[in-house]
Amino acid sequence: MGGLVPVHLRPDNINVNFTKKPDSAKCDKFYTLRYQEVLAMVYAINEINNDPNLLPNVTLGFRIYDSCYKESQAMEGSMRILSGIQKATPNYRCESNYKIAGIIGDLQSSSSLAMARILGLYRFPQLLHYLRKVHFNNTAGQKLYFDINGEQLSIADFVSWQALPDGTAKYVGLINGMKGCQWDKASKNITTFWSGVFTEVPTSICSESCPPGYRKAPQKGQPICCFDCISCSDNEFSNKTDSTVCENCPDGMWPTERHDGCRPRSLEYLAYEDPLGGTLASLSVVGSLIPLSILVIFLRNSKTPIVKANNRNLSYLLLFALFLCFLCSLMFIGAPVNLICVLRQITFGVSFVLCVSCVLGKTIMVVIAFNATQPKSSRRMWLNSRIPNTLVIVCMTIQLIICSVWIMYSPPFKNNDITSKLGVTILECVEGSPVAFWCMMGYMGFLATLCFVVAYLSRKLPGSFNEAKMITFSMLIFGAVWISFIPTYLSTRGKESVAVEIFAILCSCSGLLALLFFPKCYIIILRPEMNNKEFLTGKRGFKHSKVK
């Protein structure tokens, strides 16, 4: 877009006699009001470029020159715009890659007519600041005119398109904006027509109002009264009729089902009142009573061979560790707090390492005991040593170090997760340091693997009650449970992930308890005749007899 605006005033005393080169043009007397018109033109072009709906794929530029209220200055500016270079060239040369959309100016009629003679040769449109005539006929034969305020007054045909019994529409009247009396007459015709057909003014809109929970979306290419009602998205609401935007709910709130308001988010965690939480809590309590009952049986029969075999102190410690493992699962149920988040993982990790280290100690004792029975064996001296106890202490110390570093640098903490489920705040415990959590789990897996390897290698040792076989199967169950735990735990969120961890704890504890202690309890309670040294060492066969 080109523009010619008289920002300065050029003096009239310039000597032009065609006998010598005229003096250079000098413009002075700066006009602030005209400079505002320059800024208005620049602003309008920028607004058009910033709106993609006005001129899509078209970018407007501008070149604006000062005409200084002089025809010669206006002509020079026009030539500069046409030639596309800073130097005014008499003939038109296309030396620029832009296209001229039109030229605005000049303010004076004399300058505008001079510009029009040149611009008309190349058919470039020229836009004027003002129309000289305010009452004329356009090319379509319609009259155009303006009132004293510069507003265009239109001619309107008022026709009601409401359905009539005969299926037609009735012409109401013609209103000429220049004559106020005709408006009064036409308005009376409209009132008379409506009152004869309807009891109220008919609806004259394109779309019905949008109820709360929806927002208005204008229909492209249609009047502003035509719009679609779009439902608010999942996390938004609108509580007004014909709302143009949907708003986000405040923190801790979520839209209602109709999206016409907000309600508090529902809290999710594994509670005791929840059927799943109550079932797991009951299983944990019942499971914790089983090792206590077995411990009582062992204490009452502590002098019998089957209890004394394979370090009964380790058996007592293992039963106590299983009791702790069953009970620690209760710390995963209920609304989490920071203290519980720290204690439940640490208690779980320490108690399980205590279990596995006791089993590892018992496995090593099985190997030492059967090797020591060989004549002149140098391993007899290890039977009364404190190797199993030392092994348990060392294993526990390493796990305590891992947990202590975890607590000091990045302890577990309570977190409110509002992104995983719509409209739900998940109360959960975050590990704090995933590296520390998986180090703790990996250390448990390492001990379990070591225990399984040792037990597997010693499974064929002699003896009717070789505990290594049971330890091998128990470690298989332990490993299978925790290997399947990893992908399941990582693929769930909220109370489901907590339930998965509790289930893994209960299954692994039950496997150890059933395989290591149930056979012994069976012999102690139901088959006391088998509770002798000869049967355990396999030196004498045992003949089953019928019980009368």
N, C-alpha and C positions, 0 to 999 in steps of 0.2 A: 504494500500500500504506500502510495506517495502522498505527501501532504505539503501544502503551502499555507503558512500561518504568519500574519504580520506581527512578529514579536517586537520589532523595533520600528522606528520612524526614520525614513530617509529624507534628508533636507531637499528642498526644491531648487536651491540655487546652484545646481550642477550645470556647468557650462558645456553645452552640446551644440557646436556650430558646424560639424562635419568637415572642418578644415584641419583639425588636430585631434589627437587621441584624447578622449574625455578623461576627466579625473576619475580615479578609483572611487567606487561607491562606498560610502560610509553610512552606517546605520547607527542611530543613537536613540535616546529616550525609550528605555526598556519598559514594556507593558506587562505587568504581572498577570493581569487577567488573561491576556493572550497566551502567556506561557502556561497557564493552567489548562488551556485547551490542548496544548502539545502533550502535557502530562496525561490528560484525559484520553487522548488518542492512543498513547502508548499503553495506558492501563487497559483500555478496551481490547486492543489487539492481544495483549498477554492473557486476558481472561478468555478470549475466544480460543487461543492455543491451549489453555489449560483444561478446557472442557471438551472431552472426546466426542460428545454427542452433537456439538454444533457443526464443526467441519472435520469429520473423521478423515484421517490420513492426509490432512492438509495443514501446513504450518505457514502462518502469515509473518511476514517481516515488514519493516517500515523504513522509509527515508523521508525525513521531514526537513524542509528548507524554510528560511525566513524570507518573506516577500517584501517586508519593509514598507508596505502600502504603496508599492510602485510596480507598474506594469513590467518594466524592464527586469526588475529583480524577480518577479514571478515567472517571466519567460525563461530567465536563466535557470531557475530551480526546476522548471518543467523539462528543459533540455538535459539537465544533469540526471534527472530521473529516467528519461527516455534512453539516454546513451549508456547508462549503467556505469559511468566512470565519474570521477571527481571533476574532471575538466569538462566544461560545457562544450558540446560539439554541435555545430549547426545541423548536420544531417544525422539521421537516426542510425546508430550502429549497435548491434547486439553484441556486447562484450561481457555480458554477465549471464550467469546460468539461472537467474531467477526470472519469474514471470510477473508482469505487472497486472494486478487485479483491478486497480482503479487508482484515481488521484483525487484527493479531497482539497478543495480550494478554488479560488481564493476568496477572501472576505469581500473584496470590492467587485462590483459587476464588471468594471472596465478590465480588471486583471483576469477575471474568470472568462470573459469573452475572448480575450487574447489567447488564453491557454486553450480554450475550446477549439479554436481554429487549427492549432497544431495537433492537439490530441485527437480531433476528429479525423485527421488524415490517416491515422493508424488505428482508429476505432477502439481507443481506450476510453472506458467510462470515466466521467467526471462527476463527482458528488459535490454539491454546493452546501454552504452553511445554512442558507435560508432560501425559501421559495419566494419569488417575487410576487406571484399571484397566489391567493389563498382560497380562491373559488374558481374551479375549472372542471372540465370533463376529462376523464382519463380515456385511454384507448378503447376501453370496453363500453364507453358511453355513459358511465356512472358519474354522478356529481360528487366531487370531493370538496369539502370546505371545513373550516375550523372556527371555533368560537373565539372570544376575546382572550381566553386563557391559553390558546394554542392547542386545545384538545379537539380531536377529530370527532364529529358527530355522525353517527351511523344511522342507516335506515334499517329497521328491524321488522320482520314479518313474524307475528306471534301466531303460532298454529299449535293447537293441542292435538297431540298424537295418541291420546288415550282412546282405547277401543270403544266405539259406539255400537248400539244394537244393530245398525245396518252395515257395520264393518268399515265405515268411512271416518274421515277426520274433517272437522269444520274449520273454515278460515275465520280468524278472529278479527284482525285489523292490521293496518299499516301505520307505523309511527315514524314521523319525520323529526329527527332530533333538533332541527332548527326552529321548529314551531312547538312551543310548549302546550298550546291548546289541543293539538292533536294527540298528545300523550294522555291528557285527561280523558278525551273521548275514547281512545283505544283501551285505556285501562278499565273504563266502564263497560266496554264490550266484553273484555276478558272476564270481569267479575260476573256479568250477566250470563255468559256462556257456562262458566264453571258452576254457578249456583243452580243452573237448570239441569245439570248432568250429575254433579257430585255434591256431597255434603261438606267436603273439605277440599282444599287445594291439592291437586294430584301431585304425586311424587315426580320430581323433575331431575333425578340423578341417574348416573350410569350404573353405579354399584351400590349394593346395600352396605350398611355400616358394619364394620368389623367389631365383633364382640371382644370382651377382655380375653386375653390368652392368644390374641392374634395381632398382627401388625399389617398396615397397608403397604402394598407394593404397587407403584404406578405401572400401568400397562403402557408399554412402549408404543409411541405413535398415537396415543389416545389422549383425550382431554384429561385434565388433572382430576376430574371427578370420577374417572374410570380407573379402578384399581382392583387388585386381587388381595384376598385375605390370606396371609401366610401364617401358619402356626409358629409360635415361638419355639426355638430350639430347646434341647434338653435342659440346659442350665439357665434359661431365661424366662421372664414372665412379663406380662403387661396387665395392669389392673384398670385400664381406661378403655372406653369405647373409641374406635377410630384412632388408635395409637399408631404412630408412624415408626416407632422403634420399640424393641423389646429390651428390657433391662436385666442385668445380672443380679442374682440374689446376693445378699450380704454373706460374709464368711459364716460358716456353720448353718446356713439355711439352704433350702432346695425348693424349686417350684412345686406347686400342687399338681394334681393330675390334670387339671384344666389349664394350668399355666397362668392362672389369674391372680396368683399371690405366692407367698413363700411360707414354708413351714420348716421347723427344725429338722436337720438331717437325722436319720435313724442311725443308732450306734450298733456296731457289729463286733462281737468278740465271743469267744467260747465261754459261755456262762454255765453255772451249775444248774440253772433253771432250764437251759436248753436240753432237749432230749439227747443229743449227741454228747454234750458235756456231762450230763448226769450219768449216762451209761458208762463213759470212760472213767468218771470219778468213782463209781461203784466198783468197776473192775480193778481200779488201783487199790482201793481199800481192801477188797477181798484178796487181791494178790499179795498185799503186804502182810496179811495175817498168815498166809501159808508158810513163808520162811520162818516166822516166829514160832508157829506150831512145830515145824520140823526141828527147830533149835531146841525146843523143850523136849522133844523125843530124844534127840541126841544127848542132851545133858542127863536125862534119866538113864540112858543106856551108854554112858561114856566109857564104861569098863569093857564093853563087848568088843570083839575083834573087828567087826565091820565099821564101828565108829573110830576105833583107834587106828585103823588102816589109813595110810596116806595122810598123816598129819591132821589130827582132829582139830587143832587150833586154827589151821587154815580153813577147815570146814566151817567152824564157828564164825570166823571173820567173813567168809564168803556168804553165809546166810544173812549176816548183818548187812553186808553190802547190797544184797538183793532186796532186803527190806527197805533200804534207803532208795534204791532205784525205783521200786514200785511207788513209794511215797512222793518222790520228787516230781512225778508226772502230775500230781495235784497242783503244783506251783504253776503249771501251764494253763490252768483253768481259772476263769475269773477276769475281771477288768485289770489290765496290766498297769503297773506303776513302775517308776524307775528302779526302785530297790528290788522288786520282784523280778524285773527283767534281768538284773545282774545275777541275783541268787539262783534263779532257776537253771540257767545255762551252766553256771559254775558247779552247782550241786549235781546236775546231771553228768557233767564231764568227769568230776572227781569220783563219784560213786561208781560209775561204769568202769573207770580205769582200776578202781579197787577190785571190782568183780573179776575183770580179765586178768589182772596181775595175780590174784589168788588162784585162778584156774591155771595160769602159767606156772606158778609155784608148785601146784599139785601135779602138773604134768611132768615137771622136772623131777619131782620126788618119785614118781612112778618109775622113771628110767633109772634113777639111782638105786631104788630099792631092789629092782629085779637084777640089775647088774652086780649089786653087792652080794647077792646070794651065791654067786659062783665061788668055788673054792679058791682060797688065797687071793681074793679080790682086794685090790688097794682102795676100792670105793667104799669099803665099810665105814671108813672114818667120816664120810660125808653124811651118813644117816643121822647122826646126832648134831649135825652142825646147824647153823642158823642161816643157811643159804636161802631157803624159801622166804623167811621173814625179811632178810636183807633185800631180796629181789622185789618184794612188795613195796618196801620203803623207797627204793630207788625209783621204781615206776611211778609211785605216787608223787615223789618229789618233782620229777620232770613235768608231770601234768600240772602240779601246783605252780611251777614257774611259768608255764604257758598261760595259765589263767591269771596269774598276778600281772604279767606284762599286758595282757589283754585289758584288765580292769584299769591299770594305771594310764594307759595311753588312749584307748578308745573303747570304753565300756559300753555294754548294751544299754539302750534307753527306750522309753515309750515314744511312739510316733502315731500321729493321727493321719491316716491315709484317706484322702478325699478324691483321689483320681482313679482308683482301680474299679470302683463300682459307682454307678450313677445314683445320686441321692443318698449314699451311705458313707458314713465315716467309720473306717475300720480302725479300731484300737489294737495296736500291735506292738510287739517288742522287736526292735531292729538290732541286729548283732553289733552294730557300731563298726567293728572291723571284720569284714568277711574273711580276711586272711587269717586272723586269729581264730575265728570260729572253725574254719576248715582245717587249721593246724591241729586244733583240739580233736576234731573228728578223725583226722588222718592218723594222729598218734594212737587213738583207740583202735583204728583199723590195723595199724602196724602190729600192736600187741596181739590182737586177735589172730592175725595171720601167722605170727611167730608161734603162738600157742597151738594153732592147727597143724603147722608143719611138724612140731615136736611130737604132738600126740599121734599124728599119722604115722610117723616113723616108728613109734613104739607100740603100735596097735597089736602086733603079733607076739608080744611078750607072753610068757606062760602065766597061768593063773585063771581060776574060774571066774574071778571078779576083777578083770583087768579094767581099771577106770579109764585108761587111755582111749579105749574105744568110745566110751560115752563122751569124753571130752572132744573127740574128733567130730562126732555128730552134732554136739552142742555148738561148736565153733562154726560148723557148716550152716546151721540155722542162724546163728548170730550174723555171719557174713552175708547170707542171702537176704536177711531182713534189712540190713543197713545199706547194702548195694541197691536194693529196690527203693529204699527211702530217698536216695539222692535225687533221681529225676522227678519223683512224685512231689517232693518238697519244693523243688525249684519251679514246678509248673502250677502251683496253687498259691492262693493269696487268702489273707484273713484267717477266719477260724478253721478253714479247711487245712491250711498248712500246719496249724497248731495240733489239730486232731491227727494228722499224719505222723507228727513227731511223737505224740503220746502213744499212738498205736505201735510204732516201731519200738519204743521203750518197753511196752508191756509184752510184745511178742518175743523180743530177745531175752527178757528176764524169765518169761515163762519157759522158753526153750532150755535155758541153763538149769532152771529149777527142776524141770521134769526129767531131764536126762541124767543129771548128776545126783539127785537126792531121792526121787521117787522109787527107784529100784532098791535103795538101801532101806527106805521106810517100809517097803513091801516085805523085805526079809525080816526086819526088826519086829514088825507087828504081826504079819500073817505067817511067816515061815521062820520062827525063831530057831528051829533045829538046823537051819542052814547058817546060822550066825556062829561059825566056828572057824578056827585057823586052818583046819584041813581043807574045808571047802574053798576058802578064799585063795589058798595057795595052789589048789588043784592037785594035792598029793593023794587025795582019796575021793573016789567017786561018791556021788550021792544018789540014793535010790528013793524015788518018790513013793510015798505010801498013801493009801486012801485014808481019809479022815472020816471016822465013824461019828 
